[in-house]
Amino acid sequence: MATPMPPPGLLSTHSGLIGPYLVGKPKARWKSIKTSGPPPLESDYPGMILVSKSFDGIGFGAWKRATIVALSTKNKSGFINNKVVRPINEHQLALWQRCNDMVISRILNTFSRDISYSVLYAENAQQLWNEINVQYGRSNDAKLYQLQKNLCEITQGNSDIANYFTKVKSN
């Protein structure tokens, strides 16, 4: 016997993919897709690994990109780019605060101990993100000069186009 399809805009509760928004009774078969308010927590938990390597102050650009992608996959990037704003409604505020705390926790877990202590008391994920960007997002002028110099010195010579392109990309 075939499983009945959910009405348009609804997904089966068996998948567990949509979040805590049940329609009807607690044993309802379908979950509604909630499009307003903070994104659901889904399978998030505070100790979940966001990026594979701990950020220790080196490689900020790569860490930042990996973190943005990881938060985006969990529908949480709005907490760091100010697209999910703090609601006024008390019920929505509690949900927002829980999601915001989860984002803060997940970001803090990607830092070395010293870095996490320096931003531990940020009031929200947006503030934490801004503080880290101010602290580590500045360009290193000496390194930038050296990279530009190295790029100017690269020549194709006898290399085929693929090897030449690899040399350029690696600098």
C-alpha positions in Angstrom: 0.0 0.0 0.0 1.4 3.4 -1.1 2.1 6.0 1.5 -0.1 9.1 1.0 1.6 12.2 -0.2 1.5 15.3 2.0 -0.5 18.3 0.9 1.5 20.9 -1.0 3.9 22.9 1.3 4.0 20.1 3.9 6.5 17.4 4.6 6.3 14.1 6.4 7.2 14.0 10.1 9.0 10.8 9.5 11.9 12.6 7.9 12.5 15.0 10.8 13.9 17.6 8.4 11.6 20.6 9.0 11.9 21.3 12.7 9.6 21.7 15.7 6.6 23.2 14.0 3.8 20.5 14.2 0.4 21.1 12.6 -2.6 19.8 14.6 -2.2 17.2 17.3 1.3 16.1 18.6 0.8 12.8 16.7 0.1 14.7 13.4 1.5 13.0 10.3 2.7 16.2 8.6 4.8 19.1 9.6 4.4 22.6 8.2 7.2 24.5 6.6 7.5 27.6 8.8 8.7 30.6 6.7 8.6 33.4 9.2 10.5 33.7 12.5 13.9 32.2 13.3 15.0 29.0 11.5 14.3 25.8 13.4 17.1 24.1 15.3 16.6 20.8 13.4 19.5 18.5 14.4 21.7 21.2 16.0 23.4 20.8 19.3 26.0 23.0 21.0 28.9 20.6 20.5 28.3 20.0 16.8 31.5 20.6 14.8 31.0 23.5 12.4 34.4 23.4 10.6 37.0 20.7 10.7 40.0 22.8 11.8 40.1 25.0 14.9 40.8 28.6 14.2 44.0 29.7 16.0 44.5 33.1 14.4 46.1 31.7 11.2 44.2 31.3 7.9 41.3 33.6 8.7 40.0 33.8 5.1 39.6 30.1 4.8 38.1 29.7 8.3 35.6 32.5 7.5 34.5 31.0 4.2 34.1 27.5 5.8 32.1 28.9 8.6 29.8 30.9 6.3 29.2 27.8 4.2 28.6 25.6 7.3 26.1 28.1 8.8 24.4 28.4 5.5 23.8 24.7 5.2 22.0 24.9 8.6 20.0 28.0 7.5 21.7 30.0 10.2 23.9 32.5 8.2 21.2 35.2 8.8 22.4 35.4 12.4 25.8 36.7 11.4 24.8 38.8 8.5 21.9 40.6 10.3 19.2 39.1 8.0 17.6 37.4 11.0 16.9 40.3 13.4 15.9 40.1 17.0 12.1 40.0 17.2 10.0 42.1 19.6 7.3 39.4 20.2 8.1 37.5 23.5 7.4 34.0 22.1 9.5 34.6 19.0 12.2 36.2 21.1 12.7 33.0 23.0 13.0 31.0 19.8 15.4 33.6 18.3 17.5 33.6 21.5 17.8 29.8 21.4 18.9 29.8 17.8 21.3 32.8 18.3 22.9 31.0 21.3 23.3 27.9 19.2 25.1 29.9 16.5 27.3 31.5 19.1 28.1 28.1 20.7 28.9 26.6 17.3 31.2 29.4 16.3 33.0 29.5 19.7 33.6 25.8 19.4 35.7 26.4 16.2 38.1 28.7 18.0 41.3 28.0 20.0 40.8 28.6 23.7 42.5 32.0 23.7 40.4 33.3 20.8 37.2 32.0 22.3 37.9 33.8 25.6 38.4 37.1 23.7 34.8 37.0 22.3 33.0 34.9 24.9 30.8 37.7 26.1 29.5 38.9 22.8 25.7 39.6 23.2 24.7 38.0 19.9 26.1 36.1 16.9 26.3 39.3 14.8 28.4 41.1 17.4 30.7 38.1 17.8 31.1 37.9 14.0 31.9 41.6 13.8 34.5 41.4 16.6 36.3 38.5 14.9 36.3 40.2 11.6 37.7 43.4 13.1 40.4 41.5 15.0 41.5 39.0 12.2 40.0 40.3 9.0 42.7 43.0 8.3 45.0 42.3 5.5 48.7 41.7 6.1 50.4 44.3 3.9 53.8 42.6 4.0 52.3 39.3 3.0 50.2 41.0 0.3 53.3 42.7 -1.2 55.2 39.4 -1.2 52.3 37.6 -3.0 52.1 40.3 -5.6 55.8 40.1 -6.1 55.7 36.3 -6.5 52.9 36.6 -9.1 54.9 39.1 -11.1 57.8 36.7 -11.2 55.9 33.7 -12.5 56.4 32.9 -16.2 54.9 30.2 -18.3 58.2 29.1 -19.8 58.0 25.5 -21.0 55.0 24.7 -18.8 51.7 23.8 -20.5 48.7 26.0 -19.7 47.4 23.7 -16.9 50.7 23.7 -15.0 51.1 27.5 -15.5 47.6 28.1 -14.2 48.3 25.8 -11.2 51.4 27.9 -10.4 49.5 31.1 -10.6 46.7 29.8 -8.4 49.1 28.5 -5.8 50.6 31.9 -5.3 
